[in-house]
């Protein structure tokens, strides 16, 4: 909650860079601030009701999980992956031999079991018709 509140308090710091980077007018940046305040207020109403129903421990735990899932994993994980480069995709050879090979790339498909002549192509006028 304090992160969101701090962002609203520090909004004046973001106004000039937003206007310079995106070519916005003051009215455009004010609209962004207005939307942020509305979302902030509505989310606090929902969080307050959840806290009343389940208690502060469960509300804090759920908020921490959401912050971890949304902020940390979207900001830190891509940065670490960029730093590690090809090491991200290192896989133990012994485990690679045990696990089945799965791929979504058409070039990796094993075509040795496919028939030579798969048959005629479906006719466009018959495809999907219920006759």
GROMACS elastic network, one bead per residue, 0.5 to 0.9 nm:
[ bonds ]
;  ai    aj funct       b0    kb
    1     4     6  0.53657   500
    1     5     6  0.61848   500
    1     6     6  0.85242   500
    1    40     6  0.89734   500
    1    44     6  0.82754   500
    1    63     6  0.84689   500
    2     6     6  0.57929   500
    2     7     6  0.84004   500
    3     6     6  0.50783   500
    3     7     6  0.62220   500
    3     8     6  0.87921   500
    4     7     6  0.51296   500
    4     8     6  0.64844   500
    4     9     6  0.87915   500
    4    40     6  0.72978   500
    5     8     6  0.51784   500
    5     9     6  0.62516   500
    5    10     6  0.86492   500
    5    40     6  0.80256   500
    6    10     6  0.60311   500
    6    11     6  0.84925   500
    7    10     6  0.51414   500
    7    11     6  0.60684   500
    8    11     6  0.51605   500
    8    12     6  0.85832   500
    8    33     6  0.77310   500
    8    36     6  0.76657   500
    8    37     6  0.73689   500
    8    40     6  0.88966   500
    9    12     6  0.77135   500
   10    13     6  0.56540   500
   10    14     6  0.73175   500
   11    14     6  0.53028   500
   11    15     6  0.64933   500
   11    33     6  0.75338   500
   12    15     6  0.53276   500
   12    16     6  0.77110   500
   13    16     6  0.69987   500
   13    17     6  0.78648   500
   14    17     6  0.56200   500
   14    18     6  0.60966   500
   14    19     6  0.86658   500
   15    18     6  0.53321   500
   15    19     6  0.62641   500
   15    20     6  0.87256   500
   15    26     6  0.79111   500
   15    29     6  0.64114   500
   15    30     6  0.84178   500
   16    19     6  0.51697   500
   16    20     6  0.61681   500
   16    21     6  0.86127   500
   16    26     6  0.88334   500
   16    29     6  0.89643   500
   17    20     6  0.50442   500
   17    21     6  0.59221   500
   17    22     6  0.83931   500
   18    21     6  0.52863   500
   18    22     6  0.59371   500
   18    23     6  0.75992   500
   18    24     6  0.69906   500
   18    29     6  0.71708   500
   19    22     6  0.56698   500
   19    23     6  0.51542   500
   19    25     6  0.61870   500
   19    26     6  0.71960   500
   19    28     6  0.83783   500
   19    29     6  0.70811   500
   20    23     6  0.54070   500
   20    24     6  0.71424   500
   21    24     6  0.79367   500
   24    27     6  0.78913   500
   24    28     6  0.57659   500
   24    29     6  0.67540   500
   25    28     6  0.53101   500
   25    29     6  0.66857   500
   25    30     6  0.87186   500
   26    29     6  0.52585   500
   26    30     6  0.60672   500
   26    31     6  0.86470   500
   27    31     6  0.62013   500
   27    32     6  0.88254   500
   28    31     6  0.51149   500
   28    32     6  0.65664   500
   28    33     6  0.88547   500
   29    32     6  0.51088   500
   29    33     6  0.63673   500
   29    34     6  0.86619   500
   30    33     6  0.50138   500
   30    34     6  0.61021   500
   30    35     6  0.86571   500
   31    35     6  0.61993   500
   31    36     6  0.85510   500
   32    35     6  0.52065   500
   32    36     6  0.62048   500
   32    37     6  0.87273   500
   33    37     6  0.61907   500
   33    38     6  0.86582   500
   34    37     6  0.51668   500
   34    38     6  0.62537   500
   34    39     6  0.86671   500
   35    38     6  0.51363   500
   35    39     6  0.61331   500
   35    40     6  0.84205   500
   36    39     6  0.52101   500
   36    40     6  0.59519   500
   36    41     6  0.85633   500
   37    41     6  0.60869   500
   37    42     6  0.85940   500
   38    41     6  0.51638   500
   38    42     6  0.61449   500
   38    43     6  0.84816   500
   39    42     6  0.52001   500
   39    43     6  0.59551   500
   39    44     6  0.84736   500
   40    43     6  0.52972   500
   40    44     6  0.62091   500
   40    45     6  0.88034   500
   41    44     6  0.52023   500
   41    45     6  0.64230   500
   41    46     6  0.88912   500
   42    45     6  0.51611   500
   42    46     6  0.64281   500
   42    47     6  0.86287   500
   43    46     6  0.50944   500
   43    47     6  0.59777   500
   43    48     6  0.84069   500
   44    48     6  0.58380   500
   44    49     6  0.84901   500
   45    48     6  0.51091   500
   45    49     6  0.63423   500
   45    50     6  0.87033   500
   46    49     6  0.52390   500
   46    50     6  0.62501   500
   46    51     6  0.85995   500
   47    50     6  0.50248   500
   47    51     6  0.60242   500
   47    52     6  0.85538   500
   47    59     6  0.71764   500
   47    63     6  0.88568   500
   48    51     6  0.50088   500
   48    52     6  0.61407   500
   48    53     6  0.86114   500
   48    59     6  0.86748   500
   49    52     6  0.50249   500
   49    53     6  0.61726   500
   49    54     6  0.85893   500
   50    53     6  0.51040   500
   50    54     6  0.59200   500
   50    55     6  0.74174   500
   50    56     6  0.85382   500
   50    58     6  0.86295   500
   50    59     6  0.64946   500
   51    54     6  0.53488   500
   51    56     6  0.52000   500
   51    57     6  0.81672   500
   51    58     6  0.74583   500
   51    59     6  0.53788   500
   51    60     6  0.84039   500
   52    55     6  0.56438   500
   52    56     6  0.76748   500
   54    57     6  0.79039   500
   54    58     6  0.61671   500
   54    59     6  0.69481   500
   55    58     6  0.59230   500
   55    59     6  0.64164   500
   55    60     6  0.87604   500
   56    59     6  0.50392   500
   56    60     6  0.58908   500
   56    61     6  0.83906   500
   57    60     6  0.52438   500
   57    61     6  0.61049   500
   57    62     6  0.86309   500
   58    62     6  0.60428   500
   58    63     6  0.84422   500
   59    62     6  0.51968   500
   59    63     6  0.61153   500
   59    64     6  0.85745   500
   60    63     6  0.50037   500
   60    64     6  0.60301   500
   60    65     6  0.85669   500
   61    64     6  0.51014   500
   61    65     6  0.62160   500
   61    66     6  0.86446   500
   62    65     6  0.51340   500
   62    66     6  0.62062   500
   62    67     6  0.86414   500
   63    66     6  0.50911   500
   63    67     6  0.61280   500
   63    68     6  0.85248   500
   64    67     6  0.50945   500
   64    68     6  0.60892   500
   64    69     6  0.85055   500
   65    68     6  0.50374   500
   65    69     6  0.60015   500
   65    70     6  0.84556   500
   66    69     6  0.50029   500
   66    70     6  0.58280   500
   66    71     6  0.79444   500
   67    70     6  0.52798   500
   67    71     6  0.53456   500
   67    72     6  0.67814   500
   67    73     6  0.87756   500
   68    71     6  0.57662   500
   68    73     6  0.62925   500
   68    74     6  0.88548   500
   69    72     6  0.63429   500
   69    73     6  0.55335   500
   69    74     6  0.75191   500
   70    73     6  0.60427   500
   70    74     6  0.59645   500
   70    75     6  0.84329   500
   71    74     6  0.54234   500
   71    75     6  0.60157   500
   71    76     6  0.81612   500
   72    75     6  0.52855   500
   72    76     6  0.54911   500
   72    77     6  0.73269   500
   73    76     6  0.56310   500
   73    77     6  0.52376   500
   73    78     6  0.77867   500
   74    77     6  0.62256   500
   74    78     6  0.67496   500
   75    78     6  0.62725   500
   75    79     6  0.67816   500
   76    79     6  0.52074   500
   76    80     6  0.62095   500
   76    81     6  0.86283   500
   77    80     6  0.51595   500
   77    81     6  0.60995   500
   77    82     6  0.85797   500
   78    82     6  0.61215   500
   78    83     6  0.86558   500
   79    82     6  0.51101   500
   79    83     6  0.63268   500
   79    84     6  0.87974   500
   80    83     6  0.50230   500
   80    84     6  0.61979   500
   80    85     6  0.85890   500
   80    88     6  0.89068   500
   81    84     6  0.51951   500
   81    85     6  0.60638   500
   81    86     6  0.85915   500
   81    87     6  0.84636   500
   81    88     6  0.61913   500
   82    85     6  0.53424   500
   82    86     6  0.88784   500
   82    88     6  0.86965   500
   84    87     6  0.53816   500
   84    88     6  0.58953   500
   85    88     6  0.60346   500
   85    89     6  0.83092   500
   86    89     6  0.58142   500
   86    90     6  0.72227   500
   87    90     6  0.52341   500
   87    91     6  0.89593   500
   88    91     6  0.87547   500
   91    94     6  0.87442   500
   91    95     6  0.73956   500
   91    96     6  0.68444   500
   92    95     6  0.53897   500
   92    96     6  0.62245   500
   92    97     6  0.88829   500
   93    97     6  0.63331   500
   93    98     6  0.88567   500
   94    97     6  0.53394   500
   94    98     6  0.66392   500
   95    98     6  0.51246   500
   95    99     6  0.61764   500
   96    99     6  0.55286   500
   96   100     6  0.78695   500
   96   101     6  0.81468   500
   97   100     6  0.77884   500
   97   101     6  0.88169   500
   99   102     6  0.88667   500
  103   106     6  0.80026   500
  103   108     6  0.66391   500
  103   109     6  0.75889   500
  104   107     6  0.88503   500
  104   108     6  0.78245   500
  104   109     6  0.84165   500
  105   108     6  0.55648   500
  105   109     6  0.71835   500
  106   109     6  0.54988   500
  107   110     6  0.85292   500
  110   113     6  0.72746   500
  110   114     6  0.83606   500
  111   114     6  0.53389   500
  111   115     6  0.86387   500
  112   115     6  0.82670   500
  114   117     6  0.86455   500
  114   118     6  0.79395   500
  115   118     6  0.58383   500
  117   120     6  0.84042   500
  118   121     6  0.85450   500
  120   123     6  0.86816   500
  121   124     6  0.89737   500
  122   125     6  0.86782   500
  122   126     6  0.72586   500
  122   127     6  0.64771   500
  123   126     6  0.53978   500
  123   127     6  0.61557   500
  124   127     6  0.52698   500
  124   128     6  0.85528   500
  125   128     6  0.82015   500
  125   129     6  0.76890   500
  126   129     6  0.54703   500
  126   130     6  0.84938   500
  126   131     6  0.87631   500
  127   130     6  0.88969   500
